[in-house]
């Protein structure tokens, strides 16, 4: 029992202890919940302190933003109105926007005007600020650079202060492109008001300026300038001619009725006088070439295809010859230094003039390339320039072939051209051998005159740059390039003497000619040291086979010159904006310009001082194309904007037969 009682008490004690532990746990839990609630309360208060100001501010801003957006829309409308008003003002009168300052627009009847200062419209302040504009060397607008007086920078601002300060802004650049005016010089009378130095005014196409190219005649009117003619000895058919200043060599031995060669002296007078100095006979002449006191005859004699004539003293005598291989006749002959070239049928041959059996140009002269070079068909004419020989061809689809002669002992064909399928009769090369001028027999459908690009001598079918149709009834036989960008072509049938303007290679055009009705067999041309220019032709006119035609655009021959325009008076100070020249630059020529703008002197531009500049505003540069005129003032007297204007054109050429041509000049300016 005692054990039982004891056990009960223990259990009772144990029960009481558990009850105590439960109450203690309950108290801890109660205390724990109270701390968590306090933390949560503190977190909620912190979050509210962060969110509520933003919410309140957003509510306020939203309420005020409606008013701000309405103000911005209204201000933008005022801004756009200012932009349109400024455009109208610019188009009405540039003078209203050319002065820097602060303005506002004001309606003026159906238009607008600028009033000094800003304006206030229903609480909005509006102003237009006009300032200078600047450009860099490429013409782009920049913050600093060269002042452009024909452009203005305008900043339009509309601002307001409630509910807080704000504004809208627009930047515009205004140019005085409207009401622009031009003046143009294009006619003969326009150019005659200028100053010429080594240049002349012509009227080939309505008026132009070009280099003085010699000759008191006019290539385009040959009928008016046949200044001399001569009856050659006997009654043979004159078929070949070669010349240099003061001397002409004519071959008249196409049949047995004439002499092989006639030497003609030509006086340096106006007009020239031609007289026979001497003759040589004994061979039938196919071609002639003159070099100093030696004449060269291309013959049909099998043992002497080339005969050398000493013309130093009378009577003229045979001094040497070249016996080409085979029995084919000579077609043409050309001499360069101590080397002779000839075409013999379908062979191009060369021979040494310095090592002939009897010495220089005496006795039998040896071949250099023993076999010569094969031509695709009959070589009708040969011209040598530098390291190349150019041969016109008859009887093949190729009318021109090019041969490399840099190694005289081994001539090599390197290039060719095919033009119209007709027989080519003659070829002429320009001074640097980059252009071949070729003439052919008549074609029923294609041109007979060709300008061929021979810059690349190794060309396969060298391209033609320009062509000219001489007529379906004329067989052209020879071509000469003469001063002033002209080609003279001669032949038989149709219009036998034609002059072609080749200033623009892509479109050669006829500028004159004459029909002689008795045929022209060959031609040569000479530019004398004093500037006289002549064409020599041998014809079928039996009583007067040789004719001398004076050509040229006139003026003293020069390789460089200038033209200064007469002054242009705008009547008041204007901005000269752009120069637009129109000119032609044949190969080997150059033309460039400068401009001058000056203030008037006593209300006139006649006595103004002109300082010429190029695109960068200095005298070191030149205009070569349509370009902006510098808008600046310098210490030398160039003043743009200004009242008075001149331009200066600079002409130059490296080819005595080509010259640049100034057709017209247009200048754009703004009041």
C-alpha positions in Angstrom: 0.0 0.0 0.0 2.8 2.2 0.9 4.4 1.6 -2.3 1.2 2.2 -4.0 0.6 5.4 -2.2 4.1 6.5 -2.9 3.7 5.8 -6.5 0.5 7.8 -6.7 2.2 10.8 -5.1 5.0 10.6 -7.6 2.6 10.4 -10.4 0.6 13.3 -8.9 3.8 15.3 -8.6 4.6 14.5 -12.1 1.2 15.7 -13.3 1.7 19.0 -11.5 5.1 19.5 -13.2 3.7 19.0 -16.6 0.9 21.5 -15.9 3.5 24.0 -14.9 5.5 23.4 -18.1 2.4 23.9 -20.2 1.6 27.2 -18.6 5.1 28.4 -19.0 5.1 27.4 -22.7 1.8 29.3 -23.1 3.3 32.4 -21.6 6.3 32.2 -23.9 4.1 31.8 -26.9 2.0 34.8 -25.9 5.1 36.9 -25.5 6.4 35.7 -28.9 3.2 36.7 -30.7 3.3 40.1 -29.1 6.9 40.8 -30.5 6.1 39.6 -34.0 3.1 41.9 -34.2 5.2 44.8 -33.1 7.7 44.0 -35.8 5.0 43.8 -38.4 3.6 47.1 -37.3 6.9 48.7 -37.6 7.5 47.3 -41.1 4.0 48.5 -42.2 4.7 52.0 -40.9 8.1 52.1 -42.7 6.5 50.9 -46.0 3.8 53.4 -45.7 6.3 56.2 -45.1 8.0 55.2 -48.4 4.9 54.7 -50.5 2.5 57.3 -49.4 4.6 60.4 -50.3 5.0 59.0 -53.9 1.3 58.2 -54.1 0.4 61.7 -52.8 3.0 63.3 -55.1 1.7 61.2 -58.1 -1.8 62.3 -57.4 -0.8 65.9 -57.2 1.5 65.6 -60.3 -1.2 63.9 -62.2 -3.6 66.7 -61.4 -1.0 69.3 -62.3 0.3 67.3 -65.3 -3.0 67.7 -67.1 -2.5 71.4 -67.0 1.2 71.1 -68.0 0.4 69.0 -71.0 -2.2 71.4 -72.1 0.3 74.2 -71.8 2.9 72.2 -73.8 0.4 71.6 -76.6 -0.4 75.3 -76.7 3.3 76.3 -76.6 4.0 73.8 -79.4 1.3 75.5 -81.5 3.0 78.8 -80.9 6.3 77.3 -81.8 5.0 75.9 -85.1 3.4 79.2 -85.9 6.7 80.9 -85.4 8.4 78.4 -87.7 5.9 79.0 -90.5 6.0 82.8 -90.0 9.8 82.7 -90.3 9.6 80.8 -93.6 7.1 83.2 -95.0 9.3 86.2 -93.9 12.4 84.5 -95.5 10.6 84.0 -98.8 9.2 87.5 -98.7 12.4 89.4 -98.0 15.8 88.1 -97.0 16.7 91.5 -95.6 14.4 90.9 -92.7 16.4 87.9 -91.5 19.9 88.9 -92.4 20.5 91.0 -89.2 21.4 89.1 -86.0 19.2 89.7 -83.0 16.1 88.7 -81.0 12.7 89.1 -82.6 9.1 87.9 -82.5 6.7 87.4 -85.5 3.8 89.8 -86.0 1.1 89.5 -88.6 1.1 92.0 -91.3 -1.9 91.7 -93.5 -1.7 88.3 -95.2 2.0 88.0 -94.4 4.3 88.3 -91.4 7.1 90.6 -90.3 9.8 90.4 -87.6 9.6 92.8 -84.6 12.5 93.4 -82.3 12.4 91.7 -78.9 10.3 88.9 -77.5 6.5 88.8 -76.9 4.1 87.4 -74.3 1.0 85.7 -75.4 -1.4 84.5 -72.6 1.5 83.8 -70.2 3.8 82.3 -72.9 7.0 84.1 -73.8 8.0 83.6 -77.5 11.2 84.8 -79.2 13.2 84.2 -82.3 17.0 84.5 -82.0 18.8 85.0 -85.3 22.6 84.5 -85.5 25.4 83.7 -88.0 25.9 80.3 -89.6 29.3 78.8 -90.4 30.5 76.0 -92.7 33.6 73.8 -92.9 35.8 73.3 -95.9 33.3 70.7 -97.3 30.4 73.0 -97.0 28.8 71.4 -94.0 27.2 73.5 -91.3 29.3 73.7 -88.1 29.5 75.7 -84.9 32.6 77.5 -86.0 34.3 77.8 -89.4 33.8 80.0 -92.4 31.0 82.5 -92.2 28.2 81.9 -94.7 26.4 85.2 -95.2 23.7 83.4 -97.3 22.7 81.2 -94.3 21.3 82.2 -90.9 20.7 80.2 -87.8 17.4 80.8 -86.1 16.3 79.5 -82.6 12.6 79.8 -81.8 11.7 79.4 -78.1 8.3 79.4 -76.3 8.5 79.3 -72.5 6.1 79.5 -69.4 6.5 79.6 -65.6 3.5 77.9 -64.1 3.0 75.5 -62.6 6.7 75.4 -62.9 9.2 76.9 -65.5 9.3 75.0 -68.8 9.7 75.6 -72.6 10.0 74.2 -76.1 12.7 75.1 -78.7 13.3 74.6 -82.4 16.4 75.4 -84.5 16.2 76.2 -88.2 18.7 77.2 -90.8 17.5 79.7 -93.4 19.2 80.1 -96.8 18.4 82.8 -99.4 17.8 80.4 -102.2 14.7 82.1 -103.4 14.8 85.1 -105.7 18.3 84.0 -106.8 19.4 85.5 -110.0 22.0 84.5 -112.6 24.1 86.1 -115.2 25.7 84.2 -118.1 28.4 84.9 -120.6 28.0 82.7 -123.7 28.1 84.7 -126.8 30.9 86.2 -128.9 29.8 89.7 -127.8 29.8 88.6 -124.1 33.4 87.4 -124.4 34.6 90.3 -126.4 34.1 92.5 -123.3 36.9 90.6 -121.6 40.6 90.8 -121.6 42.6 88.3 -123.7 46.1 87.1 -123.1 47.3 84.3 -125.4 43.6 83.5 -126.1 41.0 84.4 -128.7 37.3 84.6 -129.0 35.8 82.5 -131.8 32.3 81.8 -133.0 32.3 78.2 -134.0 29.3 77.4 -131.8 27.8 80.7 -130.9 30.8 82.2 -129.1 33.7 80.6 -127.1 37.2 81.4 -125.8 40.2 79.2 -126.6 43.9 79.4 -126.9 45.4 81.3 -129.8 46.3 78.5 -132.2 47.8 80.4 -135.0 46.6 81.0 -138.5 44.8 84.0 -139.9 42.2 81.8 -141.6 39.4 79.6 -140.5 39.6 75.9 -140.7 35.8 75.7 -141.0 35.6 77.9 -144.0 38.4 76.5 -146.3 36.9 77.9 -149.5 37.6 81.4 -148.3 41.3 80.7 -147.5 42.9 79.0 -150.5 45.8 81.4 -150.4 48.1 79.8 -153.0 48.1 77.1 -155.6 50.8 75.7 -157.9 51.1 73.8 -161.1 53.5 70.9 -160.5 56.0 69.8 -163.3 54.7 67.8 -166.2 51.3 66.3 -166.2 51.6 63.4 -163.8 49.0 62.6 -161.2 50.1 64.1 -157.8 49.5 61.4 -155.3 51.7 62.1 -152.2 52.8 65.1 -150.1 55.0 65.6 -147.1 56.0 69.0 -145.5 57.7 70.9 -142.8 57.8 74.7 -142.3 58.9 76.4 -145.5 59.2 73.3 -147.6 56.9 70.8 -149.3 57.7 67.6 -151.0 55.2 66.3 -153.6 55.2 63.0 -155.4 53.9 63.2 -158.9 55.0 59.9 -160.4 51.9 57.8 -160.2 52.2 57.5 -164.0 55.0 58.1 -166.5 53.8 61.6 -167.3 55.1 63.3 -164.1 58.3 63.6 -162.1 59.1 61.3 -159.1 59.5 64.2 -156.7 59.0 68.0 -156.7 60.7 70.1 -154.0 58.7 73.3 -153.3 59.8 76.3 -151.3 57.1 78.2 -149.3 57.8 81.8 -148.2 56.9 83.0 -144.7 54.7 85.8 -146.0 51.0 86.6 -145.9 49.9 85.1 -148.2 52.7 82.6 -148.7 54.3 82.1 -152.1 55.1 78.6 -153.4 57.8 78.0 -156.0 59.6 74.9 -157.4 63.1 74.5 -156.0 64.1 71.3 -157.8 62.9 68.0 -159.0 64.0 64.4 -159.2 62.8 61.7 -161.7 63.3 58.1 -162.5 60.8 56.2 -160.4 57.1 55.7 -160.0 56.2 57.3 -156.6 53.8 55.7 -154.2 54.7 57.8 -151.1 57.1 60.5 -150.1 58.7 61.6 -146.8 60.8 64.7 -146.2 63.6 64.9 -143.5 66.0 67.9 -143.6 67.7 67.9 -147.0 66.7 64.3 -147.7 63.6 63.1 -149.6 62.4 59.5 -149.4 60.4 57.9 -152.2 58.4 54.7 -151.8 58.5 53.0 -155.2 57.4 50.0 -157.2 61.0 49.1 -158.2 61.8 45.7 -156.8 65.5 46.3 -156.2 64.9 49.7 -154.6 61.6 49.9 -152.7 62.9 53.0 -150.9 65.0 55.6 -152.7 66.9 58.3 -150.8 67.3 61.7 -152.6 69.9 64.2 -151.6 68.3 67.7 -152.0 71.1 69.7 -150.5 72.4 70.9 -153.9 71.1 71.0 -157.4 70.8 68.9 -159.3 69.1 66.5 -156.8 70.7 63.1 -156.8 70.0 59.6 -155.6 72.2 58.9 -152.5 70.9 55.7 -151.1 68.2 53.0 -151.2 66.7 50.1 -149.3 66.1 46.8 -151.1 63.3 45.1 -149.2 62.9 41.3 -149.5 60.5 40.2 -152.2 58.9 41.8 -155.1 56.0 43.7 -153.5 55.7 47.5 -154.0 56.1 50.0 -151.2 52.9 51.5 -149.8 54.2 54.0 -147.3 57.4 55.3 -145.7 58.2 57.0 -142.4 61.6 58.1 -140.9 62.6 58.5 -137.3 66.2 59.5 -136.6 68.4 57.0 -138.3 65.7 54.3 -138.8 63.4 54.0 -141.7 60.1 52.2 -141.7 58.0 51.1 -144.6 55.0 48.9 -145.4 55.5 46.5 -148.2 52.3 44.6 -148.9 51.5 42.7 -145.7 55.0 43.3 -144.1 56.2 46.1 -141.8 60.0 46.5 -142.3 62.7 48.7 -140.9 66.2 49.7 -142.1 69.3 51.4 -140.8 70.1 54.8 -142.5 73.4 55.3 -140.6 75.1 52.1 -141.7 74.4 52.1 -145.4 77.2 50.6 -147.6 78.5 54.1 -148.5 78.0 55.7 -145.1 75.2 57.7 -143.7 72.2 57.5 -146.1 74.5 56.6 -148.9 74.5 53.3 -150.9 72.5 50.2 -149.9 71.0 50.5 -146.4 70.6 47.2 -144.5 67.4 45.8 -142.9 67.3 45.8 -139.1 64.7 43.1 -138.6 65.5 40.7 -141.4 62.0 39.3 -141.7 60.1 42.3 -140.6 56.7 41.8 -139.0 53.5 40.3 -140.6 50.6 42.7 -141.1 47.1 41.0 -141.3 46.7 42.5 -144.8 48.0 45.4 -146.9 49.6 48.1 -144.8 48.5 51.4 -146.4 50.2 53.8 -144.0 52.7 53.7 -141.1 53.3 56.2 -138.3 55.9 55.7 -135.6 55.7 57.2 -132.1 58.0 56.2 -129.3 58.4 52.5 -129.1 55.4 51.7 -131.3 54.5 51.7 -135.0 50.8 52.1 -136.0 49.7 50.7 -139.4 46.4 51.3 -141.2 45.2 48.2 -143.1 43.2 47.4 -146.2 41.7 44.0 -146.9 41.1 42.7 -143.4 38.5 43.0 -140.6 41.3 44.8 -138.6 41.8 48.3 -139.9 44.6 49.2 -137.4 47.5 47.2 -136.0 50.0 48.2 -133.4 53.6 47.0 -133.3 56.2 47.1 -130.6 59.5 48.3 -132.0 61.4 48.7 -128.8 63.7 45.9 -130.0 64.3 47.0 -133.7 65.6 43.5 -134.6 62.4 41.8 -133.6 59.2 43.8 -134.4 56.2 42.4 -132.6 52.5 42.9 -133.2 50.8 43.7 -129.8 47.4 45.3 -130.5 44.7 46.0 -133.1 41.3 47.6 -133.8 38.3 46.7 -135.9 36.1 49.6 -136.9 33.8 49.3 -139.9 35.1 46.6 -142.2 36.2 49.0 -144.9 39.7 49.5 -146.2 41.7 51.9 -143.9 43.8 54.4 -145.9 45.6 56.6 -143.3 46.3 56.9 -139.6 47.5 60.0 -137.6 48.8 59.8 -134.0 48.6 62.5 -131.4 51.8 63.6 -129.6 51.8 61.0 -126.9 50.3 58.2 -129.0 47.2 57.7 -126.9 44.9 58.5 -129.8 44.8 57.2 -133.3 42.8 59.0 -135.9 41.8 56.6 -138.7 40.1 57.1 -142.0 38.6 54.5 -144.4 36.8 54.0 -147.7 33.1 54.9 -147.8 30.7 52.8 -145.9 27.0 52.6 -146.7 26.0 52.2 -143.0 29.0 53.0 -140.8 31.2 56.1 -140.2 34.6 56.6 -142.0 36.4 58.6 -139.4 37.4 57.1 -136.0 39.1 58.3 -132.9 40.6 55.2 -131.3 41.9 55.0 -127.7 45.5 53.6 -127.9 46.5 54.3 -124.4 46.9 50.6 -123.9 49.0 49.5 -126.8 48.3 45.8 -126.1 44.6 46.1 -126.7 42.6 43.5 -128.4 40.2 45.6 -130.5 41.1 49.0 -129.1 37.9 51.0 -128.4 36.8 53.9 -130.5 35.9 57.0 -128.6 34.2 58.9 -131.3 33.2 58.5 -134.9 32.1 60.7 -137.8 30.2 59.9 -141.0 31.9 61.6 -144.0 29.2 60.5 -146.4 28.5 57.4 -148.4 30.1 58.6 -151.6 33.5 59.8 -150.3 36.5 57.5 -150.0 38.8 59.1 -147.5 42.5 58.9 -148.3 44.3 61.0 -145.6 43.8 62.6 -142.2 45.6 65.5 -140.5 45.0 66.9 -137.0 45.5 70.7 -137.0 45.5 73.4 -134.3 42.3 74.3 -132.7 40.8 70.8 -132.1 40.2 70.2 -135.8 40.7 67.2 -138.0 41.0 67.6 -141.8 40.0 64.6 -143.9 40.4 64.4 -147.6 39.4 62.0 -150.3 37.7 61.3 -153.6 34.0 61.5 -154.3 31.4 63.5 -152.4 32.7 66.4 -150.4 36.5 65.8 -150.8 37.7 68.3 -148.1 36.0 68.1 -144.7 36.9 69.7 -141.4 35.8 68.0 -138.2 35.5 69.6 -134.8 37.0 67.0 -132.4 36.8 69.2 -129.2 34.5 66.6 -127.8 35.9 63.2 -128.6 32.7 61.4 -128.1 30.8 63.4 -130.7 33.0 64.8 -133.6 30.9 67.1 -135.8 31.5 68.7 -139.1 32.4 72.4 -138.9 33.1 73.0 -142.6 34.4 71.7 -145.9 34.4 72.1 -149.7 33.7 70.0 -152.8 36.4 70.3 -155.4 35.1 67.8 -158.0 38.5 66.7 -159.1 39.6 64.6 -156.0 42.2 65.1 -153.4 44.9 62.4 -153.2 46.9 63.4 -150.1 47.4 66.1 -147.5 49.9 67.5 -145.0 49.8 70.3 -142.4 52.2 72.7 -140.8 52.1 75.0 -137.8 54.8 77.6 -138.3 56.8 79.1 -135.5 55.2 82.5 -135.9 51.7 80.9 -135.5 50.6 80.6 -139.1 48.8 77.3 -139.8 48.4 75.7 -143.2 47.0 72.6 -144.9 48.8 71.4 -148.1 46.8 69.2 -150.5 47.6 67.6 -153.8 44.7 67.2 -156.1 43.5 66.0 -159.5 43.3 69.6 -160.7 45.9 69.2 -163.5 46.7 72.9 -164.0 47.1 73.6 -160.3 47.7 70.3 -158.4 49.1 71.8 -155.2 46.9 74.0 -153.1 47.7 75.9 -149.8 44.8 76.5 -147.4 45.3 78.8 -144.5 43.6 77.6 -141.3 43.4 78.1 -137.6 41.1 79.9 -135.3 43.5 82.8 -135.4 45.6 84.6 -132.8 49.2 84.1 -131.9 50.0 80.5 -131.2 50.5 79.8 -127.5 50.6 76.8 -125.1 49.0 78.8 -122.3 46.9 81.9 -121.8 44.2 83.6 -119.8 40.9 85.3 -120.2 39.5 87.8 -117.7 35.8 88.6 -118.1 34.5 92.1 -118.2 33.0 93.3 -114.8 29.5 92.4 -113.9 27.7 95.0 -111.8 24.8 93.6 -109.7 23.7 97.2 -108.8 24.0 96.6 -105.1 25.8 94.3 -102.7 24.8 90.7 -103.3 26.0 87.3 -102.3 27.7 85.5 -105.2 26.8 81.9 -104.5 28.0 79.6 -107.3 30.0 79.5 -110.5 28.9 77.1 -113.2 31.5 76.9 -116.1 30.9 74.9 -119.2 34.1 74.0 -121.1 35.8 71.3 -123.1 39.2 69.8 -122.3 40.6 67.7 -125.1 43.3 65.2 -124.1 46.5 67.0 -123.1 44.8 70.3 -122.2 43.6 72.0 -119.0 41.2 74.8 -118.1 40.5 76.2 -114.7 39.0 79.4 -113.2 39.1 81.8 -110.3 36.7 84.5 -109.2 36.9 88.0 -107.8 34.2 90.0 -105.9 34.8 93.6 -105.1 33.1 96.8 -103.9 32.2 99.5 -106.4 34.3 102.7 -106.7 32.2 105.8 -107.1 29.1 103.7 -108.0 30.9 101.8 -110.8 32.7 98.5 -111.1 35.1 99.7 -113.8 37.8 100.9 -111.5 37.3 98.4 -108.8 40.3 96.3 -107.6 39.8 92.6 -108.2 41.6 89.9 -106.3 41.1 86.4 -107.8 40.6 83.3 -105.6 39.6 79.7 -105.8 37.2 77.5 -103.8 39.1 77.9 -100.5 39.2 81.7 -100.7 42.9 81.9 -101.6 44.8 82.5 -104.9 46.4 79.0 -104.7 43.3 77.0 -105.8 41.1 76.9 -108.9 37.6 76.0 -109.9 37.5 73.0 -112.2 33.8 72.2 -111.9 30.6 73.8 -110.8 31.3 75.0 -107.2 30.3 77.3 -104.4 31.9 80.7 -104.5 33.7 81.6 -101.2 31.6 83.9 -99.0 34.3 85.9 -97.1 36.3 89.1 -96.9 40.1 89.2 -97.0 42.7 91.8 -96.7 43.6 91.7 -100.4 40.2 93.2 -101.5 38.0 90.1 -102.0 34.6 91.0 -100.6 31.7 88.6 -100.9 28.9 89.8 -100.5 29.9 92.6 -102.8 28.6 94.4 -105.9 31.2 93.8 -108.6 32.2 90.4 -110.1 34.8 89.0 -112.5 36.1 85.6 -113.4 39.5 84.6 -114.8 40.0 81.5 -116.9 43.4 79.8 -117.3 44.1 77.8 -120.4 47.0 75.4 -121.1 48.0 72.6 -123.4 50.8 70.1 -123.9 49.6 69.2 -127.5 50.1 71.9 -130.2 47.0 70.7 -132.0 44.6 70.6 -129.0 43.3 73.5 -126.9 40.7 73.8 -124.2 37.5 75.7 -125.1 35.4 77.8 -122.7 31.8 77.7 -124.0 30.0 79.7 -121.2 30.0 80.7 -117.6 27.0 81.1 -115.4 27.1 82.8 -112.0 24.3 82.5 -109.4 23.9 85.3 -106.9 21.3 86.4 -104.3 20.1 89.9 -103.4 
